[in-house]
Amino acid sequence: MKRKLAIVICLLFLASGLIRIGVSLLMIGQAEGWWLFDGEAVEALADTKRFIAEADSNLVGFTPLTYFGYILFMGVTISVGAIGQIWRKPWGLMLIWIYVLSHGALFVNFMTVNPKVALWGLSVVMILVLIWANRVPEGETA
């Protein structure tokens, strides 16, 4: 039962990562003019540009393009980490922690806390449950 819970958590992390990868690639292409979508893509790019321009703090100096590149990095780390944890590889958990730390760094960079902090907290809880649930039982090999 614990193993099934671990796999469900990994699949949730994987889905989250794949969404981040897809959205960031869409937005990078939109920002660079490789393609021009209407509707929400235009609004999301405008909102991101406005947020970055109006941010009281931007320690790293994100531009919309580098911000979406960072989101892409986060998506790749959590996706690959989730796959690694499905295989019970220690590097998988390390990559998931890198994702959580990267996500937390965004709050620090912009010196802001928004409703996404709840998702960040949920991610931390899910990692702790994953550590417990994905342990290899004694006498068994991964």
Contacts in CASP RR format, 6 or more apart in sequence:
PFRMAT RR
TARGET T0000
AUTHOR 0000-0000-0000
METHOD contacts of the structure
MODEL  1
MKRKLAIVICLLFLASGLIRIGVSLLMIGQAEGWWLFDGEAVEALADTKR
FIAEADSNLVGFTPLTYFGYILFMGVTISVGAIGQIWRKPWGLMLIWIYV
LSHGALFVNFMTVNPKVALWGLSVVMILVLIWANRVPEGETA
2 132 0 8 1.000
2 133 0 8 1.000
2 134 0 8 1.000
2 135 0 8 1.000
3 133 0 8 1.000
3 134 0 8 1.000
5 129 0 8 1.000
5 133 0 8 1.000
6 85 0 8 1.000
6 130 0 8 1.000
6 133 0 8 1.000
6 134 0 8 1.000
7 86 0 8 1.000
9 126 0 8 1.000
9 129 0 8 1.000
9 130 0 8 1.000
9 133 0 8 1.000
10 82 0 8 1.000
10 83 0 8 1.000
10 84 0 8 1.000
10 85 0 8 1.000
10 86 0 8 1.000
10 130 0 8 1.000
10 134 0 8 1.000
11 82 0 8 1.000
11 86 0 8 1.000
12 126 0 8 1.000
13 78 0 8 1.000
13 79 0 8 1.000
13 81 0 8 1.000
13 82 0 8 1.000
13 85 0 8 1.000
13 96 0 8 1.000
13 99 0 8 1.000
13 123 0 8 1.000
13 126 0 8 1.000
14 78 0 8 1.000
14 79 0 8 1.000
14 82 0 8 1.000
14 83 0 8 1.000
14 86 0 8 1.000
16 75 0 8 1.000
16 78 0 8 1.000
17 74 0 8 1.000
17 75 0 8 1.000
17 76 0 8 1.000
17 78 0 8 1.000
17 79 0 8 1.000
17 82 0 8 1.000
18 75 0 8 1.000
18 79 0 8 1.000
20 71 0 8 1.000
20 72 0 8 1.000
20 74 0 8 1.000
20 75 0 8 1.000
20 78 0 8 1.000
20 79 0 8 1.000
21 72 0 8 1.000
21 75 0 8 1.000
21 76 0 8 1.000
21 79 0 8 1.000
23 71 0 8 1.000
24 68 0 8 1.000
24 69 0 8 1.000
24 71 0 8 1.000
24 72 0 8 1.000
24 75 0 8 1.000
25 72 0 8 1.000
26 37 0 8 1.000
26 41 0 8 1.000
27 41 0 8 1.000
27 44 0 8 1.000
27 45 0 8 1.000
27 48 0 8 1.000
27 64 0 8 1.000
27 68 0 8 1.000
27 71 0 8 1.000
28 34 0 8 1.000
28 65 0 8 1.000
28 68 0 8 1.000
28 69 0 8 1.000
28 72 0 8 1.000
29 35 0 8 1.000
30 36 0 8 1.000
30 37 0 8 1.000
30 41 0 8 1.000
30 42 0 8 1.000
30 45 0 8 1.000
31 45 0 8 1.000
31 64 0 8 1.000
31 65 0 8 1.000
31 68 0 8 1.000
32 65 0 8 1.000
45 64 0 8 1.000
48 64 0 8 1.000
48 67 0 8 1.000
48 68 0 8 1.000
49 64 0 8 1.000
52 58 0 8 1.000
52 62 0 8 1.000
52 63 0 8 1.000
52 64 0 8 1.000
52 67 0 8 1.000
55 110 0 8 1.000
55 111 0 8 1.000
55 112 0 8 1.000
56 110 0 8 1.000
56 111 0 8 1.000
56 112 0 8 1.000
57 109 0 8 1.000
57 110 0 8 1.000
57 111 0 8 1.000
57 112 0 8 1.000
58 109 0 8 1.000
58 110 0 8 1.000
59 108 0 8 1.000
59 109 0 8 1.000
59 111 0 8 1.000
60 66 0 8 1.000
60 109 0 8 1.000
61 109 0 8 1.000
62 70 0 8 1.000
62 109 0 8 1.000
70 102 0 8 1.000
70 106 0 8 1.000
73 102 0 8 1.000
74 99 0 8 1.000
74 102 0 8 1.000
74 103 0 8 1.000
75 99 0 8 1.000
77 95 0 8 1.000
77 96 0 8 1.000
77 98 0 8 1.000
77 99 0 8 1.000
77 102 0 8 1.000
78 95 0 8 1.000
78 96 0 8 1.000
78 99 0 8 1.000
80 92 0 8 1.000
80 95 0 8 1.000
81 91 0 8 1.000
81 92 0 8 1.000
81 93 0 8 1.000
81 94 0 8 1.000
81 95 0 8 1.000
81 96 0 8 1.000
81 99 0 8 1.000
82 92 0 8 1.000
82 96 0 8 1.000
83 92 0 8 1.000
84 91 0 8 1.000
84 92 0 8 1.000
84 95 0 8 1.000
85 92 0 8 1.000
85 93 0 8 1.000
85 96 0 8 1.000
85 130 0 8 1.000
85 134 0 8 1.000
87 142 0 8 1.000
88 134 0 8 1.000
88 136 0 8 1.000
88 142 0 8 1.000
89 142 0 8 1.000
93 127 0 8 1.000
93 130 0 8 1.000
93 131 0 8 1.000
93 134 0 8 1.000
96 127 0 8 1.000
96 130 0 8 1.000
97 127 0 8 1.000
99 123 0 8 1.000
100 120 0 8 1.000
100 123 0 8 1.000
100 124 0 8 1.000
100 127 0 8 1.000
103 116 0 8 1.000
103 120 0 8 1.000
103 123 0 8 1.000
104 120 0 8 1.000
107 113 0 8 1.000
107 117 0 8 1.000
107 120 0 8 1.000
136 142 0 8 1.000
END
